Amino acid sequence: MTRRQFERERERERESKPAAAPRGIPIGNLTSQLFANVYMNEFDQFVKHVLKVKHYARYTDDFVVVADDPVCLEDLLPRIRQFLKERLMLDLHPKKVAILKFHRGVDFLGYVALPHHRTVRTKTQKRIFKNLERLVARYRTGAISKERLEASLRSYLGVFSHADAKRLEEKLKNLVWF
């Protein structure tokens, strides 16, 4: 069989196979967030009432468990994986599970919670400044209105308001106003 014949055969095979149905839900949609919260309620009940985890938080598909004992956390992981797999047909992302010392901070929903304060995740900060710089440039060329620029600024300041980020707030305002 020549290479050309082989490629034609592979193409025919691809065309004859039905396309795989997309998996998951687009979390950016508000209804998807609501459905994820309803779907994951069973997991919440399992963690709180069966596993008896005291410090647990979840939003859509992100969750965090805080405990004093790392061995306790290591013991919870297989039970959590099994529940998610068997009851909800979900898997934990292999690169997003970590057991860390609390003093290093808990990275959750764009913030890093430390024992006595909360910061905005560095990646989130960079994304916000990059987006705002782009919006300022578009405003200066007349592509967007002052109202649109100020609405974005207020939104980003809202993100910073949930953390100890006064310095970042000032830097962000200066980016727009000067």
N, C-alpha and C positions, 0 to 999 in steps of 0.2 A: 504494500500500500504506500503510495506516495504521500508526501507531507500535505499536499493540497487535498487529496482524497480524505486523509485523516481529519483535517480541519473541517471539511464539509460534513463529515460524519458526526463530529462533535457538535457542530452547529445544528444539525438535524435533531440530535439528542436533546439539546437545550430547548429547541422550539417545541418538541413533543412533550416535555415535562411541564406539568402545571406550575405556575408561579407560586412560590411559597407565600402564604398569607403573612402580612406583616404582623410582628409580635409587639406587644406593649401598647402603651397609650401615650399620646403627646402631652406630657406633663404641663406644658405651657398654657394649655387651655384651662379656663376656670372650672368648667365642668369636669375635666379630667382630674383636677386636684380634688374636687368633691368626691368623685367616684373612687379615687385612690384612698381617700380617708375612710370612706364607707367600707371598701374592700378590706382594708388593713385593720379595721376595728377588731376582728377576730384575733389578729396577732397582738393587738394591744391588751385584750382580755387575757390571752395566754401569758404574756410577759408579766402583767401585774398580778393575776390571780393564781396562776399555776406555778410560774417561776418565782413569784413573790419578789420581784425586783422593785426596790424602793425608789431609785433615781433613774427614771426612764423618760425620754421625750422622743416624739416622732412627729414629722410633718411629711405628708405624702409618702415618698419612698425613702426618706432619710430618717434614721433613728440613732439614738445614742443611749448607752447604759453607763452609769458611773457607779463605781464601787471602790471600797478601800483595798480589797484583796484581789490581786491579779489572777490568782488561782480560781477564785469564784467566777471571774469573767471568762477564763479559759474553759471552765466547766459548762458555762451557759452556751457557748458558741455551738457545740454539736446539737444541743437541744433546739436552739433557735433555727439552725440550718434545716434540721429534720422537720420541724413544724412548718416552716415556710415551703419546703419542697413538697411535703405530703398533703398539707391542707390547702395551701394557696398556690401551689405550682410556681413558686418563685425561688430564685437563687440569690445569695449574697454575692455582690461583685467581689471577685478575688483580690483586687488591688485596693479596695476601699474598706477593708476590715483591719482595724489596728487596736492593740491594747497598749495604751500609753500611760505614762505618769501624769497625774492631773496638773502638776506644775508646768508641764509643757503646753497645756491648753487643750481644750476640746474644740475641734474644728467642726462647726455645725451651721448649716444654712447661711454661709457667707461670712460668718463671724468666728472668732476664736475666743472661747470663754476660758478665762483664767481664774484662779481662786478669788481674786478681789477686783477684777475688772474684765471688760470685754472689748476686743479690738475688731476691726474690720479685716477680714482675710486679705493678705497681700495681693492675691490674684484678683479679688473683687475690687480692691482699690485701683489697681492698674487698669482694669476694664472700665471702671467709672471715669477715670481721668482721660483715657483714650477716647471714649465715646463723647465726653463733654468737649474735648479739644476739637473733635470732628464737627460737633454741633456749632461751636463758636465760629469755626471757619465757614461753615455753611451760612450762618447768620450774617457774617461780614460780607459775604458775596450776595446777600439778599435772597438766598434759596429758602430760608425759613424765617418765620416772624420772631419778634422779640418775645412774644407770649409763649411760643413753642420752646424757645431756649430757656426762659424762666421756669416753665413747667418742668422741664428736665432737671434744671438745677434744684428746684424744690424736691423733686423725687429723690435725687441723689443725696440731698441734705437729710431727707427722711431716713435713708439707709444709715447714714452716719449718726443720726440722733439716737440710735439704739446701741451705740458703743461709746467708749471714751475716745472721741475723735475730734475734739475742738480744733486741733492743729490742722487736721485734714479738711474740716469744714471751712476754715479760713483760706486755706490754699485753693479749695474749689471755688469759693466766692471770688477770690482774686483772679482766677483764670477767666471768669466771665466778665467781671466788672473792670478789669484793667488791661 
